[in-house]
Amino acid sequence: MSDQQLQNLIKMINQISANNLHHGDETATAEIVATHLKKFWARSMKAQIIDYAEHGGAELSPISKLAVERLKA
């Protein structure tokens, strides 16, 4: 996956996280985001964002990082 594709994934997960903040606390929001990723993202997309998060994930929002942790579980 190219760097541009990774940047798009980062932007998307951060947007999904921001759009679901109204669901309550960070834990609930992260669970909703992780469920969305499991349902709608291709395996390759999930693998890429997990790898990015495992190497620091500097551009991920805190909720996005929590969601990726839940995605890995």
C-alpha positions as CSV (number, residue, x, y, z in Angstrom):
1,M,0.0,0.0,0.0
2,S,1.3,3.4,-0.9
3,D,2.0,6.2,1.6
4,Q,-1.0,8.1,0.1
5,Q,-3.3,5.1,0.7
6,L,-2.1,4.9,4.3
7,Q,-2.8,8.6,4.8
8,N,-6.3,8.0,3.5
9,L,-6.8,5.2,6.0
10,I,-5.6,7.5,8.8
11,K,-7.9,10.3,7.7
12,M,-10.8,7.8,7.5
13,I,-10.4,6.2,10.9
14,N,-10.0,9.6,12.5
15,Q,-13.1,10.9,10.8
16,I,-15.1,7.8,11.9
17,S,-13.9,8.3,15.4
18,A,-14.8,12.0,15.4
19,N,-18.3,11.3,13.9
20,N,-19.1,8.8,16.7
21,L,-18.0,10.9,19.7
22,H,-21.7,11.5,20.6
23,H,-22.0,7.9,21.8
24,G,-20.5,8.6,25.1
25,D,-17.1,7.9,26.6
26,E,-13.9,6.9,24.7
27,T,-14.3,3.2,25.4
28,A,-17.8,3.0,23.9
29,T,-16.8,5.1,20.9
30,A,-13.7,3.0,20.3
31,E,-15.8,-0.1,20.3
32,I,-18.2,1.4,17.8
33,V,-15.3,2.4,15.5
34,A,-13.7,-1.1,15.8
35,T,-17.0,-2.7,14.9
36,H,-17.3,-0.5,11.9
37,L,-13.8,-1.4,10.7
38,K,-14.5,-5.1,11.2
39,K,-17.6,-4.9,9.1
40,F,-16.6,-2.5,6.3
41,W,-12.9,-2.4,5.9
42,A,-11.0,-4.9,3.7
43,R,-8.6,-7.2,5.5
44,S,-5.7,-5.4,3.8
45,M,-6.9,-2.0,5.1
46,K,-7.2,-3.4,8.7
47,A,-3.7,-4.9,8.5
48,Q,-2.2,-1.7,7.3
49,I,-3.8,0.4,10.1
50,I,-2.8,-2.1,12.7
51,D,0.8,-2.1,11.5
52,Y,0.8,1.7,11.5
53,A,-0.5,1.8,15.1
54,E,2.0,-0.8,16.2
55,H,4.8,1.5,14.9
56,G,3.6,4.5,16.9
57,G,0.5,5.6,15.0
58,A,1.5,9.3,15.6
59,E,-1.4,10.7,13.5
60,L,-4.1,8.6,15.0
61,S,-6.5,10.2,17.5
62,P,-6.7,8.7,20.9
63,I,-10.0,7.1,20.1
64,S,-8.7,5.7,16.9
65,K,-5.8,4.1,18.7
66,L,-8.2,2.5,21.1
67,A,-10.3,1.3,18.2
68,V,-7.3,-0.3,16.6
69,E,-6.4,-2.1,19.8
70,R,-9.9,-3.5,20.0
71,L,-9.7,-4.4,16.3
72,K,-6.6,-6.5,17.0
73,A,-8.4,-8.4,19.8
